[in-house]
Amino acid sequence: MMAIFDKFQALAETRRELEKSASSFFNIVWEEIISGTEAVVNGRRVILAGSNNYLGLSFDSDCIEAACQAARQEGTGTTGSRMANGTFSGHVALEKELADYFGRQRAIVFSTGYVANLAILSTVVGPGEIILLDADCHASIYDGCRLGGAEVIRFRHNDAEDLEKRLRRLEKRNTNVLIVAEGLYSMLGDRAPLADIVAVKQKYGAYLMVDEAHSLGVLGDNGRGLAEEAGVEDGVDFVVGTFSKSLGAIGGFCVSNHPELDLVRYASRPYVFTASSSPSIIGSTRQALKFMSARPELRRQLWENANLLYQHLQGLDLDVGPEPSPIVAVRYDKKEEAFAIWNGLLERGVYVNLVLPPATPDGNSLLRSSVSAAHTRQQMEHICKSFSETVT
Ligand SMILES: Cc1ncc(COP(=O)(O)O)c(C=O)c1O
């Protein structure tokens, strides 16, 4: 009989191979967090160029103060599910503030963005119904689909024509179809063609859910994401997002105008069977949410940094993603090459994410950088210079 971990032999072999060229990859521990853009790893001070801290709010003094105050007043944890003893007044207030911010009637807060996707996708559609999802959607979306019982069909990434072809074939099925796309895709930072997707959805009477995890705070005049930027918010039935990126905390949400959204609270296992967010998280997130539209200068700075890095890497002839965005990814055919550059950057004091297949689109290996409004000009120049020295 096989031993219980034998099925991971291929994975273990890949790990052994990679460890030969960059053992530090598997031992990244942030020994000291200096700020939202700097930390110490293996005794070395590095610039964080791989976090999703787009607006730099994880170190904002008002957000920190709000977190501390909430912890002092309400304790370190709720020690219970939203359905039992875990709904504090802060959870309810945040839901109202999210609904107001998005101009929607209803909002539900979840413990993480991952849980938000599990909850909505496993509950809103079920057996006999259909989810049509962009092939490059995040793992949490795939897992949510798996947890429910709906039939899952993928359409080609960012291809509204392929989506329409599939909707046309489904017309005779006479069942609910939920289309799922993301605002900015997490690996390459490209936008969904949302106006086209909304037009197709309306033509075929489908529903649309957009995960704005990476676009909240990043796109739109008020930071509401791609739907705001594209002027199609009315065409999106469910917006899902996370607190773990622009809002600088951890948690997830769904907003919708659907009058029955609250039924998810009773029918969804990922809502019912997990503890609710701690008061400090709710406190800092409520403060960060206020900054989304009140501090547009953060978004301007973020885009200045994003354009700078994208153009610099393009100028180095690297295979960057299709459009400038705060996520600046470089594609490599060979993981060894991506690994060597990742290592070279780390030696120069720059940390970016190394993402290997199958977590990447098209089987490429990716060096995924991401920038923050909090990166200073000096830090941005150091990141650019480090890339120049490492890739040439
Ligand atoms: C598109 C997308 N959705 C959901 C999530 C999950 O968010 P969280 O980290 O809050 O669980 C992520 C996380 O990276 C993501 O990229």
The ligand as a Tripos MOL2 file, in Angstrom:
@<TRIPOS>MOLECULE
LIG
   16    16     1     0     0
SMALL
NO_CHARGES

@<TRIPOS>ATOM
      1 C1         -9.4070   37.4570   -7.2790 C.3       1 LIG1
      2 C2         -9.2920   37.0520   -5.8390 C.ar      1 LIG1
      3 N1        -10.4120   36.7260   -5.1710 N.ar      1 LIG1
      4 C3        -10.3580   36.3440   -3.8810 C.ar      1 LIG1
      5 C4         -9.1640   36.2800   -3.2070 C.ar      1 LIG1
      6 C5         -9.1460   35.8080   -1.7800 C.3       1 LIG1
      7 O1         -9.0370   36.8780   -0.9140 O.3       1 LIG1
      8 P1         -8.5840   36.7030    0.6160 P.3       1 LIG1
      9 O2         -7.1040   36.8290    0.6310 O.co2     1 LIG1
     10 O3         -9.2660   37.8180    1.3080 O.co2     1 LIG1
     11 O4         -9.0460   35.3870    1.0740 O.co2     1 LIG1
     12 C6         -7.9840   36.6230   -3.8540 C.ar      1 LIG1
     13 C7         -6.7210   36.5510   -3.1240 C.2       1 LIG1
     14 O5         -5.6510   36.7150   -3.5830 O.2       1 LIG1
     15 C8         -8.0390   37.0150   -5.2190 C.ar      1 LIG1
     16 O6         -6.9370   37.3180   -5.8790 O.3       1 LIG1
@<TRIPOS>BOND
     1     1     2 1
     2     2     3 ar
     3     2    15 ar
     4     3     4 ar
     5     4     5 ar
     6     5     6 1
     7     5    12 ar
     8     6     7 1
     9     7     8 1
    10     8     9 2
    11     8    10 1
    12     8    11 1
    13    12    13 1
    14    12    15 ar
    15    13    14 2
    16    15    16 1
@<TRIPOS>SUBSTRUCTURE
     1 LIG1         1 GROUP 0 **** ****
